[in-house]
Amino acid sequence: MPFLANTPVEKMTGPYARRWWALLVLCLSLLITVMANTSLIVAAPDMTTDLGLSSSDLQWVVDSYTVPYAALMLVLGAIGDKYSRRGALVLGLLIFAGGSVMGSMVDETSLVIAARAIMGVGAAVVMPATLSLVVATFPRSERAKAITAWAATSGLAVAVGPLVSGWLLEDHAWGSTFLINVPIAVLAVFGALALVPPSKAEGMGRIDYVGGLLSIVTVGSLIYAAIEGPHSGWGAGPVTAAVVAGAGLVAFVAWELRHPHPMLDVRKFALRPFSGAMLAVLFFFFGMFAVIYYSTQFLQFVLGYDALDTGLRLLPLGGAVFLGSALTGLFTPKLGVKVMVVTGMAIGTAGMFLLTQIDKGSTYGDFLAPLMMLGLALGLAISPATDTIMGSFPESELGVGGGVNDTALELGGALGIAVLGSLLGTAYRDELTDLVGNRLPGEAMETAKDSVGAGLAVAERVAQDPSAGPQQAQAAVDAVHQAFAHGVAQTSLIGGIIMAAGTLIVLAVLPGRRGFAKQSAEPGAGTAASEAATVREHTGSTH
């Protein structure tokens, strides 16, 4: 057997012999792109101190990765389909590694933001390529299992990112959280060349670059408005971005409906299995990323855990993801997609509502059950939803399918952090104002209201002021802790209501087992054969 995998998938007469090793490489590639989102949350306090980041600066250090990541996936997935899915994977890994090297070396805020943006571009190439290669490499009878492993990896990365980051921060500066990506990316490049077979779309026409450009403008503007509007206020910039996003969406739909070979056939959204699965992915990651965002802050700033301890305490979430993935592999063929997806979303919603009980006296134990419920929910729901989305695309559009799925995932996560993060900040500021009143100087109060970290820094300065004393400093710390706990509880209530509404919408939109088969078989669906086969796999009617 040759060292390099040179035979294209399209020319193989049977299943690829080393497909499970190829899956390992693809999951490893996916792991580092998702970890880059979550590991920074733990490293944020060190970066804030070292670089002197304002709240707005930190927001853009985080989100400069998200904007290109979400905006470019659809277009780059189509380019991978056209020319080479494995080539796209390798190129994306190299871009990602280059951005990581840059991020580890720079010491200016603008350069860190630029490095994160480069990493986001690389991730936008890698993530849809991994999913399209999973579907292309595995025979249909094994795809559900392979996609379950892929989805479980994305959930595991949510927990592993903070753990690895915390471990590195024990003895190294925050730049090490960037640099750790490089050897993993290089290993994945060699693994891709050796184990992942080449693949591209057969007979694919010209790429719809106009539709692709409109999708970039629409998604990019939407995410910018969602991030900047709640955080900095709805001034000219965010409002303009929101208007551009709306106009871009209308133009994109109109163009795609008329184009003979559209970037994305928007008629798919009329298919209930596809649109229901897309909504499930979007709503679920809306809640999941937000919970990770503020739970890690509570563990670090209120409970006083260091970065490594925080990462260790997120591991049960990863274990619950694997349990949910095992259960969904067992029960989806028996119960169907709708039951598993809605059950998962309902469990995740209940976990978020549990966080409404958080107060100043809460301990890690109060977070354990909600985190495990969210992990279990992710394992149950995301794999069948992703499988349904990918089953809605023919073999020639797997990269586009991966881009659509991953855009929903990343868009949901970005909106969750932006919207719920903004609500958290507002609730924290209002509660802190009520608790402290005029007992702090105006400038110190404005600083304390910026974030929980800033509030604790102000309390530390109070402790060093001879005219204040330890009692006043402790009162300031208690007020900051209580205000942030209040913010977590209020934000979880709003987030739980949004997720509950999303669960009901998905319940209404996703068809039952008969509805899956009926809609997939309708003339003009465009991907009837693929969808019907996916439904048969999920429902267990035939293999």
C-alpha positions in Angstrom: 0.0 0.0 0.0 1.6 3.4 -1.0 2.4 6.0 1.6 0.5 8.7 -0.2 -3.2 8.4 -0.9 -3.3 9.1 -4.6 -6.4 7.3 -5.9 -9.4 9.7 -6.0 -12.5 8.6 -4.2 -14.5 8.9 -7.5 -12.3 6.2 -9.1 -12.5 3.7 -6.3 -14.5 0.5 -7.0 -15.2 -0.2 -3.3 -14.9 1.5 0.1 -11.6 3.1 0.8 -9.6 0.7 3.0 -8.0 3.4 5.3 -11.2 5.5 5.7 -11.2 5.3 9.5 -7.6 6.5 9.7 -8.7 9.3 7.3 -11.5 10.1 9.7 -9.0 10.5 12.5 -7.0 13.1 10.4 -10.2 15.0 9.6 -11.3 15.0 13.2 -7.9 16.3 14.3 -8.1 19.1 11.7 -11.6 20.0 13.0 -10.4 19.9 16.6 -7.9 22.7 16.3 -10.2 25.0 14.4 -12.9 24.7 17.1 -10.4 24.8 19.9 -9.2 28.2 18.6 -12.6 29.6 19.5 -12.8 28.2 23.0 -9.2 28.2 24.2 -9.0 32.0 23.9 -11.7 32.4 26.5 -9.4 31.0 29.2 -6.4 33.0 27.9 -8.3 36.3 27.8 -7.4 37.5 31.3 -3.7 37.1 30.6 -4.0 38.8 27.2 -6.0 41.6 28.7 -3.4 42.3 31.3 -0.4 42.0 29.0 -1.8 44.0 26.1 -3.9 46.4 28.1 -7.0 45.4 26.2 -10.2 47.3 26.6 -13.5 45.5 26.6 -14.0 46.4 23.0 -10.5 45.3 22.1 -11.0 41.9 23.7 -14.3 41.5 21.9 -12.6 41.9 18.6 -9.6 39.7 19.5 -12.2 37.0 20.0 -14.5 37.9 17.0 -11.8 38.7 14.4 -11.6 34.9 14.1 -15.4 34.5 13.8 -16.2 37.0 11.1 -14.1 35.5 8.3 -14.7 32.0 9.6 -18.5 32.3 9.2 -18.6 34.6 6.1 -16.2 32.6 3.9 -17.2 28.9 4.5 -19.9 28.7 1.8 -17.7 30.1 -0.9 -14.6 28.2 0.1 -16.5 25.0 0.4 -17.7 25.4 -3.2 -14.1 26.1 -4.4 -13.0 22.9 -2.6 -15.7 21.0 -4.4 -14.6 22.3 -7.8 -10.8 21.8 -7.5 -9.8 19.6 -4.6 -11.3 19.0 -1.2 -8.1 17.5 0.1 -6.1 20.3 -1.4 -8.4 22.8 0.3 -7.9 21.0 3.6 -4.1 21.2 3.3 -4.1 24.8 2.2 -6.4 25.8 5.0 -4.3 24.0 7.6 -1.2 25.9 6.3 -3.0 29.2 6.5 -4.2 28.4 9.9 -0.7 27.5 11.1 0.7 30.7 9.6 -1.8 32.8 11.5 -1.0 30.9 14.7 2.7 31.5 14.3 2.0 35.2 13.8 -0.3 35.3 16.8 2.3 33.8 19.1 5.0 36.4 18.1 3.2 39.7 18.1 2.6 42.0 21.1 0.2 44.7 19.7 -3.6 44.5 19.8 -4.0 45.2 16.1 -1.6 42.5 15.1 -3.2 40.0 17.3 -6.5 40.8 15.7 -4.9 40.4 12.3 -3.4 37.0 13.2 -6.8 35.8 14.5 -8.4 36.9 11.2 -5.8 34.9 9.2 -6.6 31.9 11.4 -10.3 32.5 10.7 -9.7 32.4 6.9 -7.8 29.1 7.3 -10.5 27.6 9.5 -13.1 28.7 6.9 -11.2 26.5 4.4 -10.6 23.6 6.7 -14.0 23.1 8.4 -16.2 22.5 5.3 -13.5 20.5 3.7 -13.4 18.1 6.7 -17.2 17.5 6.5 -17.3 17.1 2.8 -14.4 14.6 2.8 -16.1 12.6 5.6 -19.2 12.3 3.4 -17.2 11.6 0.2 -14.9 9.0 1.7 -17.4 6.9 3.6 -20.0 4.6 1.9 -23.6 5.7 2.7 -24.1 2.8 5.1 -21.3 4.1 7.4 -21.8 7.9 7.0 -24.0 8.3 10.0 -21.3 6.8 12.2 -18.6 8.9 10.7 -20.6 12.1 11.0 -21.4 11.2 14.6 -17.6 11.0 15.3 -17.2 14.4 13.5 -19.9 16.1 15.5 -18.6 14.6 18.8 -15.2 16.0 17.9 -16.6 19.5 17.6 -18.3 19.1 21.0 -15.1 17.7 22.6 -13.1 20.7 21.3 -15.4 23.0 23.2 -14.2 21.4 26.4 -10.6 20.5 25.4 -9.7 24.0 24.2 -9.9 25.6 27.7 -8.1 22.6 29.2 -5.1 22.7 26.8 -5.0 26.5 27.1 -5.0 26.3 30.9 -2.3 23.7 30.9 -0.1 25.9 28.7 -0.7 29.0 30.8 0.6 27.3 33.9 4.2 27.8 32.7 4.0 29.8 29.5 2.7 33.1 28.2 -0.6 33.4 26.3 1.3 33.2 23.0 1.7 29.5 23.6 -2.0 29.0 23.1 -1.5 30.1 19.5 1.7 28.2 19.0 0.3 24.8 20.1 -1.8 24.8 16.9 1.3 24.6 14.6 2.6 21.1 15.3 -1.0 19.7 15.2 -1.7 21.5 11.9 1.6 20.1 10.4 0.8 16.6 11.6 -2.7 16.9 10.1 -1.2 18.1 6.7 1.1 15.0 6.5 -1.8 12.8 7.7 -4.1 14.3 5.0 -1.6 13.5 2.2 -0.9 10.0 3.5 -4.4 8.9 4.5 -7.1 11.1 3.0 -7.9 10.3 -0.6 -8.3 13.1 -3.2 -11.8 14.1 -3.9 -13.6 16.7 -6.0 -17.0 17.2 -7.7 -17.7 15.4 -10.9 -19.0 17.5 -13.7 -19.3 20.7 -11.6 -20.0 23.8 -13.7 -18.6 27.3 -13.2 -18.7 28.6 -9.6 -21.3 31.2 -8.9 -18.9 33.9 -7.7 -21.5 36.6 -7.6 -23.7 34.6 -5.3 -20.6 33.8 -3.3 -19.7 37.5 -2.9 -23.3 38.3 -1.9 -23.1 35.5 0.8 -19.9 36.9 2.1 -21.3 40.4 2.3 -24.5 39.2 3.9 -23.1 36.9 6.6 -20.1 39.2 7.3 -22.3 42.3 7.8 -24.8 40.4 9.9 -22.1 39.1 12.3 -20.5 42.6 12.5 -23.8 44.2 13.4 -24.6 41.5 15.9 -21.2 41.9 17.6 -20.7 45.6 17.5 -24.4 46.8 17.9 -25.1 45.3 21.4 -21.6 45.9 22.6 -20.9 49.5 21.5 -24.4 50.8 20.8 -26.4 51.0 17.6 -24.5 53.8 16.0 -23.9 54.5 12.3 -21.6 51.5 11.8 -23.7 48.7 13.2 -26.9 50.1 11.7 -25.3 50.4 8.3 -24.0 46.8 8.6 -27.5 45.5 9.5 -29.0 47.3 6.5 -26.3 45.9 4.2 -27.0 42.4 5.6 -30.7 42.7 4.9 -30.1 44.1 1.4 -27.5 41.5 0.7 -29.8 38.7 1.8 -32.6 39.9 -0.6 -30.1 40.2 -3.4 -28.6 36.8 -2.7 -31.9 35.0 -2.7 -33.0 36.8 -5.9 -29.7 36.0 -7.7 -29.7 32.4 -6.6 -33.3 31.8 -7.7 -32.4 33.0 -11.2 -28.9 31.5 -11.6 -28.8 28.2 -13.5 -26.0 26.9 -11.3 -26.4 28.7 -7.9 -23.9 28.7 -5.2 -26.7 27.5 -2.9 -30.1 26.4 -4.1 -32.2 28.5 -1.7 -35.2 26.3 -2.6 -33.8 23.8 -0.2 -35.1 25.9 2.6 -38.6 24.9 1.5 -37.7 21.3 2.5 -38.6 20.8 6.1 -35.9 18.3 6.9 -33.2 20.7 5.7 -34.6 23.9 7.2 -35.5 22.2 10.5 -32.0 20.8 10.8 -30.4 24.1 10.0 -32.4 25.9 12.7 -31.5 23.2 15.2 -27.8 23.7 14.6 -28.1 27.5 14.8 -30.2 27.6 17.9 -28.2 25.0 19.8 -24.9 26.7 19.2 -26.4 30.0 20.1 -26.9 28.7 23.6 -23.9 26.5 23.9 -21.2 29.1 23.0 -22.8 31.7 25.2 -22.9 29.3 28.2 -19.2 28.4 27.8 -18.4 32.1 27.5 -19.9 33.2 30.8 -19.4 30.0 32.7 -15.7 30.1 32.3 -15.7 33.7 33.5 -17.6 32.8 36.6 -15.3 29.9 37.3 -12.2 32.1 37.0 -13.3 35.5 38.3 -15.9 34.6 40.9 -14.8 31.1 42.1 -11.1 32.0 41.7 -10.0 28.9 39.6 -6.9 29.4 37.5 -6.8 28.6 33.8 -5.9 24.9 34.2 -8.5 24.3 36.9 -11.1 25.9 34.8 -10.2 23.7 31.8 -10.4 20.6 34.0 -13.8 21.5 35.2 -15.2 21.7 31.7 -14.1 18.1 30.9 -17.4 16.6 32.1 -19.0 18.5 29.2 -16.8 16.6 26.8 -17.6 13.3 28.4 -21.3 14.0 28.1 -20.8 14.8 24.4 -19.4 11.3 23.8 -22.3 9.7 25.8 -24.8 11.6 23.8 -23.1 10.6 20.5 -23.2 6.9 21.5 -26.9 7.2 22.4 -27.8 9.0 19.2 -26.0 6.3 17.1 -28.1 3.7 19.0 -31.5 5.4 19.0 -31.7 7.5 15.9 -32.3 4.6 13.5 -35.1 3.4 15.8 -36.7 6.7 16.8 -35.9 9.0 13.9 -34.2 12.4 13.4 -37.0 14.5 14.8 -37.2 12.7 18.2 -33.4 12.8 18.7 -32.9 16.5 17.7 -35.9 17.8 19.6 -35.0 15.7 22.7 -31.4 17.0 22.6 -32.6 20.6 22.3 -35.0 20.2 25.1 -32.3 18.8 27.4 -30.0 21.7 26.5 -32.8 24.2 27.1 -33.4 22.7 30.6 -29.7 22.9 31.3 -29.7 26.6 30.5 -32.7 27.2 32.7 -30.8 25.6 35.6 -28.3 28.3 35.4 -30.9 30.9 36.4 -30.4 29.6 39.9 -26.8 30.9 40.0 -26.0 33.5 42.7 -23.0 34.8 44.6 -22.8 31.7 46.8 -22.9 29.2 43.9 -20.1 26.7 43.5 -18.8 24.6 40.7 -21.3 21.9 41.6 -24.1 24.3 40.5 -22.5 24.4 37.0 -21.8 20.7 36.7 -25.3 19.5 35.9 -26.1 22.2 33.3 -22.7 21.7 31.5 -23.3 17.9 31.4 -26.8 18.4 30.1 -25.6 20.7 27.4 -22.9 18.2 26.4 -25.4 15.3 26.3 -27.7 17.5 24.3 -25.0 18.3 21.8 -24.2 14.6 21.4 -27.8 13.7 20.9 -28.9 16.5 18.5 -26.1 17.7 16.3 -25.0 14.5 14.6 -28.5 13.6 13.1 -29.0 17.3 12.3 -25.7 17.5 10.4 -26.3 14.2 8.7 -29.7 15.5 7.5 -28.2 18.7 6.2 -25.4 16.9 4.3 -28.0 14.4 3.0 -29.7 17.3 1.3 -26.8 17.9 -1.1 -25.7 15.7 -4.0 -22.2 14.4 -4.2 -21.1 17.3 -6.4 -22.0 19.9 -3.7 -20.6 18.3 -0.5 -18.3 21.2 0.2 -21.2 23.6 -0.1 -23.2 21.4 2.2 -20.4 21.5 4.7 -20.1 25.2 4.4 -23.9 25.6 5.0 -23.8 23.4 8.1 -20.7 25.1 9.5 -22.0 28.6 8.8 -25.2 27.8 10.8 -22.9 26.5 13.6 -20.6 29.5 13.6 -23.3 32.0 13.0 -25.3 30.6 16.0 -22.2 30.7 18.2 -21.3 34.3 17.2 -24.9 35.5 17.7 -25.1 33.7 21.1 -21.9 35.3 22.4 -22.8 38.7 21.0 -26.4 38.9 22.0 -26.3 37.0 25.4 -22.9 38.5 26.1 -24.3 42.0 25.7 -27.3 41.1 27.9 -24.9 39.8 30.5 -22.9 43.0 30.4 -26.0 45.1 30.8 -27.4 43.1 33.7 -23.9 43.2 35.4 -23.6 47.0 35.0 -27.1 47.7 36.3 -26.8 45.4 39.3 -23.4 46.8 40.2 -24.7 50.3 40.0 -27.5 49.4 42.4 -25.2 47.7 44.8 -22.3 50.2 44.9 -24.1 53.5 44.2 -21.8 56.4 44.7 -19.3 54.7 47.0 -16.7 54.6 44.3 -15.2 57.6 42.4 -16.9 58.2 39.1 -13.9 57.0 37.0 -13.3 53.9 39.1 -17.0 53.1 38.9 -17.1 53.4 35.1 -14.0 51.1 34.9 -15.6 48.5 37.2 -18.8 48.4 35.1 -16.8 47.5 32.0 -16.4 43.8 32.9 -16.1 41.5 35.9 -12.3 41.4 35.5 -12.2 45.2 35.5 -14.4 45.3 38.6 -12.1 43.0 40.5 -9.1 45.1 39.4 -10.8 48.2 40.8 -11.4 46.3 44.1 -7.7 45.5 44.2 -6.8 49.1 43.9 -9.2 49.9 46.6 -7.5 47.4 48.9 -4.1 49.2 48.2 -5.6 52.6 49.1 -4.7 53.4 52.8 -7.9 55.6 53.1 -10.2 52.7 52.2 -9.0 49.6 54.0 -9.7 45.8 53.6 -13.4 45.9 54.5 -14.3 48.4 51.8 -12.2 46.4 49.3 -14.0 43.2 50.3 -17.3 44.9 49.9 -16.3 45.9 46.4 -15.3 42.3 45.6 -18.6 41.0 47.0 -20.6 43.5 44.9 -18.7 42.6 41.7 -19.3 38.8 42.4 -23.0 39.4 43.2 -23.5 41.6 40.1 -21.9 39.1 37.8 -23.8 36.2 39.3 -27.0 38.2 38.8 -26.0 38.8 35.2 -25.4 35.1 34.6 -28.9 34.2 36.1 -30.7 36.9 34.1 -28.9 36.0 30.9 -29.6 32.3 31.3 -33.3 33.1 31.7 -33.4 35.0 28.4 -31.2 32.4 26.7 -33.4 29.6 28.0 -36.5 31.4 26.6 -34.8 31.8 23.2 -33.7 28.2 23.1 -37.1 27.0 24.2 -38.7 29.0 21.4 -36.1 27.5 19.0 -37.0 24.0 20.2 -40.7 24.6 19.6 -39.9 26.0 16.1 -37.7 23.0 15.2 -40.5 20.7 16.6 -42.9 22.3 14.2 -40.6 22.4 11.2 -38.9 19.1 11.3 -41.2 16.4 9.8 -41.7 13.0 11.4 -40.4 9.8 9.8 -43.1 9.6 7.2 -42.7 13.3 6.4 -39.0 12.9 5.8 -39.6 10.2 3.3 -42.5 12.0 1.6 -40.8 15.4 1.2 -37.5 13.8 0.1 -39.4 12.0 -2.7 -41.3 15.0 -4.0 -40.5 15.9 -7.6 -38.3 19.0 -8.0 -36.7 18.6 -4.6 -33.3 18.6 -6.4 -31.7 16.1 -4.1 -34.5 13.5 -3.7 -32.3 10.4 -4.0 -29.8 11.6 -1.5 -32.3 12.8 1.0 -34.4 9.6 0.7 -31.3 7.6 1.4 -30.5 9.6 4.4 -34.0 9.2 5.7 -33.8 5.5 5.3 -30.6 5.3 7.2 -32.0 7.4 10.1 -35.3 5.7 10.3 -33.9 2.2 10.0 -36.3 1.3 7.2 -33.5 -0.1 5.0 -29.7 0.0 4.5 
